[in-house]
Amino acid sequence: MEVELITPATEALAFIDFVNLTDSLEHPRPEDFPAIGSTLNAVVLDFMPSGELRLSARPSSLTRQ
């Protein structure tokens, strides 16, 4: 599998489902959510048919396997 690392565009906006913020078995609480406008490290999960970009910021997703 070939992997390409790129420098992210600083103006690129994205959406992360709240379940993809933590590895905890419990759902994150509102006070656990990052502030609106925060910059997060994330990885691409998939592109949806609608064109939506699905991301994960879970620590296990960010750790090189």
C-alpha positions as CSV (number, residue, x, y, z in Angstrom):
1,M,0.0,0.0,0.0
2,E,1.4,3.4,-1.0
3,V,0.9,6.3,1.4
4,E,1.5,10.0,0.6
5,L,2.0,12.5,3.4
6,I,0.9,16.0,2.5
7,T,1.0,19.4,4.3
8,P,-2.6,20.3,5.1
9,A,-4.1,23.5,3.8
10,T,-4.7,25.8,6.7
11,E,-8.0,27.0,5.3
12,A,-9.5,23.6,4.6
13,L,-12.7,23.0,6.7
14,A,-13.9,19.6,7.6
15,F,-16.4,17.7,9.8
16,I,-15.6,14.9,12.2
17,D,-18.4,12.8,13.7
18,F,-18.3,13.0,17.5
19,V,-17.7,9.2,17.8
20,N,-14.5,9.7,15.9
21,L,-13.0,12.0,18.5
22,T,-12.0,9.5,21.1
23,D,-11.2,5.8,21.6
24,S,-13.4,5.6,24.7
25,L,-16.3,3.2,24.6
26,E,-18.5,6.0,25.9
27,H,-19.7,8.8,23.7
28,P,-17.8,12.1,24.2
29,R,-19.7,14.6,26.3
30,P,-20.3,18.1,25.0
31,E,-17.6,19.4,27.4
32,D,-15.1,17.0,25.7
33,F,-15.7,18.5,22.2
34,P,-13.0,20.7,20.8
35,A,-13.8,24.4,20.5
36,I,-15.3,25.5,17.2
37,G,-12.5,26.6,14.9
38,S,-10.0,24.3,16.6
39,T,-7.3,22.7,14.5
40,L,-7.1,19.0,15.0
41,N,-4.9,16.2,13.7
42,A,-7.0,13.8,11.7
43,V,-6.9,11.1,9.1
44,V,-9.2,10.5,6.1
45,L,-11.5,7.6,6.6
46,D,-13.4,7.8,3.3
47,F,-15.2,10.0,0.8
48,M,-18.9,9.6,0.9
49,P,-21.0,9.4,-2.4
50,S,-22.3,12.9,-1.6
51,G,-18.6,14.2,-1.6
52,E,-18.4,14.5,2.2
53,L,-15.0,13.8,3.5
54,R,-15.1,11.5,6.6
55,L,-12.3,12.1,9.1
56,S,-11.1,10.5,12.4
57,A,-9.2,12.2,15.2
58,R,-9.1,9.1,17.4
59,P,-5.7,8.6,19.0
60,S,-5.7,5.0,17.6
61,S,-6.3,6.3,14.1
62,L,-3.4,8.8,14.4
63,T,-0.9,6.2,15.7
64,R,1.2,4.5,13.0
65,Q,0.4,0.8,13.1
